[in-house]
Amino acid sequence: MNLQLLDVLVPKGINTYKKKHSKAICQGVLFVVREKAHFANGQVKGYILTSKESLLEDAGAISHFTPNVYRFGTYSD
């Protein structure tokens, strides 16, 4: 997967690069999972990404991600 492909799949809504230690407001979030089984029983076991750079870095470990960008996301146990 490369950045040009991500620009087609997710054209707007998330940052291109990580904003480490930045006070900038995040544009949006994507939800990702490592296995399709993590969608089972109506509960998703995954994590949140805020940049295309993070998506590219984790691409080898991710099986699915939401192509829709959400304004925010939260974690729960």
C-alpha positions as CSV (number, residue, x, y, z in Angstrom):
1,M,0.0,0.0,0.0
2,N,1.3,3.5,-0.8
3,L,0.4,7.1,-0.1
4,Q,-1.1,7.6,-3.6
5,L,-3.5,4.6,-3.1
6,L,-4.5,6.0,0.3
7,D,-5.2,9.4,-1.3
8,V,-7.8,7.6,-3.5
9,L,-9.3,5.4,-0.7
10,V,-9.3,8.2,1.9
11,P,-9.1,11.5,0.0
12,K,-9.8,13.9,2.8
13,G,-10.5,13.9,6.5
14,I,-7.3,12.6,8.2
15,N,-3.8,14.0,8.4
16,T,-1.2,12.9,5.9
17,Y,1.5,12.8,8.6
18,K,1.6,12.1,12.3
19,K,1.2,15.1,14.5
20,K,3.5,14.0,17.4
21,H,3.4,16.4,20.2
22,S,1.4,18.8,18.1
23,K,-1.3,21.0,19.5
24,A,-3.1,20.9,16.1
25,I,-6.6,19.6,16.0
26,C,-6.9,16.2,14.5
27,Q,-9.0,16.2,11.3
28,G,-10.6,12.8,11.8
29,V,-10.0,9.2,12.7
30,L,-10.1,5.7,11.1
31,F,-10.8,2.5,13.0
32,V,-8.6,-0.5,12.2
33,V,-8.5,-4.2,13.3
34,R,-5.9,-6.9,13.1
35,E,-8.3,-9.8,12.2
36,K,-11.7,-10.1,10.7
37,A,-12.8,-12.0,13.8
38,H,-12.3,-8.9,15.8
39,F,-15.6,-7.7,14.4
40,A,-17.5,-10.6,16.0
41,N,-20.5,-10.2,18.3
42,G,-21.1,-6.5,17.5
43,Q,-18.0,-5.5,19.4
44,V,-14.9,-4.3,17.6
45,K,-11.5,-5.1,19.0
46,G,-9.3,-2.6,17.2
47,Y,-7.6,0.7,17.5
48,I,-7.8,4.3,16.1
49,L,-5.4,5.9,13.6
50,T,-5.3,9.6,12.9
51,S,-2.9,9.8,9.9
52,K,-2.2,8.1,6.6
53,E,1.4,7.8,7.7
54,S,0.3,5.6,10.7
55,L,-1.9,3.5,8.3
56,L,1.0,2.9,6.0
57,E,3.3,1.9,9.0
58,D,0.7,-0.5,10.4
59,A,-0.5,-1.9,7.0
60,G,1.2,-5.2,7.4
61,A,-0.6,-5.9,10.7
62,I,-4.1,-4.6,9.7
63,S,-6.7,-6.8,8.0
64,H,-9.5,-4.2,7.8
65,F,-10.0,-0.4,8.2
66,T,-12.9,1.9,7.9
67,P,-12.7,3.9,4.6
68,N,-15.1,6.4,6.2
69,V,-13.5,9.1,8.3
70,Y,-15.1,9.8,11.6
71,R,-14.8,13.1,13.5
72,F,-13.7,11.4,16.7
73,G,-13.3,8.0,18.3
74,T,-13.1,6.7,21.8
75,Y,-11.6,3.6,23.4
76,S,-13.3,1.3,25.9
77,D,-12.4,-1.9,27.7
